[in-house]
């Protein structure tokens, strides 16, 4: 079973994988089904990793791993054919870098201080 530190590192890895193709820009994202699928897949993984964190960890950092990322995971998984790619791109463009910084800070504050 994976612990919270491993799950948070999984989140960082997924973000880095998204960034790898997101840097090509919105036009590439809109025109390339494989890039869309790649990004959606890794957003699902981020939501799943956050959902799987211990309740204590989620409760201590609700601003980071709160219901929004977990809710997005549910939409991406259960409404696969109704995914709004504009919303997905908006999350990647506007929220991913800040979320990455928050996850890095969580890792430092929880696990590096021990």
Secondary structure by P-SEA (a helix, b strand, c coil): cccaaaaaaaaaaaaaaaaaaacccaaaaaccaaaaaaaaaaaaaaaaaaaaccaaaaaaccccccaaaaaaaaaaacccccccaaaaaaaaaccaaaaaaaaaaaaaaccccc
